[in-house]
């Protein structure tokens, strides 16, 4: 039987999705600020379908976009993790790192803390040679997290194939991080001690 991996950081548990997460996730996806840099807010049905896909991919692979639970409150606050994009991107095949958190969890360093642990899992457990991240050009908040993770921005931007020509969000920036660069940066940073569970 496939092991479902979990990651524990100082403040968060990244775990498999539970049905009780779905409503809070739908409320997040109907928040205009949370969805500002996505083409549209999601209906409750669309949000439930996305949560179910995240759950199913973790069931299949043992990892993915994990549900993020704050340890102090036990509250679901969004997702953080790794994903294989299905869109035909110019740099495919690839594994991306991504996150989406409720507004109440912004500005606390939670995305950076747990994304760094997800990168450690990607390079030390999955032995990936590289992880990428991308977002629309206007999304400076996400770009700041990518930079804090030590990712390097590509000079070239790309047109996201899932969005139509002329869409204001179609042009995306791309960030990359190699296993070698992550190992070098990890040797300079005090160990955050993420715990991997099976």
Secondary structure, DSSP 8 states (H G I E B T S, - for coil): -----EEE-SSEEEE---GGGHHHHHHHHT-TTTTTTSSS---HHHHHHHHHHHHHHHHHHS-SEEEEEETTT--EEEEEEEE---S--TT-S--EEEEEE-GGGTTSSHHHHHHHHHHHHHHHTS--SEEEEEEETT-HHHHHHHHHTT-EE-SS-EE-TTS-TT-TT-EEEEEEEEHHHHHHHHHHS-----EEE-
